[in-house]
Each structure stands twice: as C-alpha cells, then as structure tokens.
Amino acid sequence: METAILLRFAERIIGVLIGGMAIYLGYRLFLKIPDRQDGEGRFSLRDVSIVISRVGPGVFFALFGASVVGVSFFQGTEAEWRPDSQRFSGMGAEAPLTTDRRALLRRDIAILNNIVPKLSAGLPEQDRAEVELALPRIKFALMKPAWAEGEDGWSDPRRFEIWLNDGQQSPPPIELEAAVRFFHYGDPAHLP
C-alpha cells in the first residue's frame, strides 16, 4: 500500500482519537465539578452570536471533541486511480502519489535493464534479438503514464520517442538527459 495513503489513514484515526479523548475528558471534568455552573462561552460567526452560559468547563472540552469528530466524519477521504495519475485526499491537502509510483517504476526499469544477461545461454539468437528489440518499447510504454513534462527535465515524450526510434544516439540531446538516465537506470552497460 502506498505510504501517502497510510499516512492519511493514520491522520484520520489520530484526529478521531483526539476528539474522542476530549469528549471523555470533558465528561469526566463535568462530573468532577457539578456545582460549578458559572462558566460562559461566546462564539460569533458574522451575523450570528452563540452564547453558552451557566455550564462547567467540561462542556467546552466535550464540544471541542464533538466538533473534531464531526469534521472528521463530514470530510470524507477520496482515492482516484487512473492509468495516468493517482490522487488521494483526506482532511488535509490533496496528496499526489507520483513519487511512490516513480520509485516503483524505477525498480521495474532496473529489472528490465538486467533481463538480457540473465537469458538462458541455450536461447536461440532469433528469440534473444526479439527480446532485445522489445525491451526499449516496453520501458517507454511503462514510462509514458509517469511522464512529467517540464517538471523534472524529462522534456517532451514525443521527442524521447523519436530519439528511441532513431537508434538511441549517444550522447542524447541535452533536454532528454534526465529521461534517458531513468530509461537506462540499473543497466550495467550505461553506468556513469
């Protein structure tokens, strides 16, 4: 499971626990001081003013806890999974999941870059060549959904595809260097 999702769930659970604890402590405080009823609270919202009087301090703890729990239930969590992007939002700001996706993709690219040396020595040359020709297309197809044009120097995916189809000239164009490094990640033949 993605780290961001786990952190959002932990955030929600901790919020509800804090709200529940405030309700419980407010109730306990209300029971300890039953005679004290001279407390007063005022809340002003634009045109409306709410005044709570002749209550003990425990009521305010309980109201705070109830509002925290209420907001937690009112603000739902949303998860959206599409092939080109992932989004998860909870009480806080929306959390993009592209970083975790990129890390997993980097690992997969490294595995693909190390497949050819692991092929059986008895594999016919025609089959070996077929695998070697398919690997660049497969890696590019995996990279396409995670492409972040302009953000991290990957440039335009169409230019990268042209470079790929033209035989992967070395050195690559300067604007494609970050994408080419990612493309060759873990490849012993392309180590810096």
LINTAWO-V589504 format. One record per run of one state. SS is the DSSP state (H for helix, E for strand, - for the rest). FROM is the first residue (numbers start at 1). TO is the last residue. Records with the same first field share a line. If there is no record, write none. Layout:
SS=FROM-TO  FROM-TO
//
This chain:
-=1-2  33-38  46-47  56-56  75-77  82-85  90-94  97-97  114-115  119-124  145-156  166-173  184-187  191-192
H=3-32  57-74  98-113  116-118  125-144  157-165  174-183  188-190
E=39-45  48-55  78-81  86-89  95-96
//
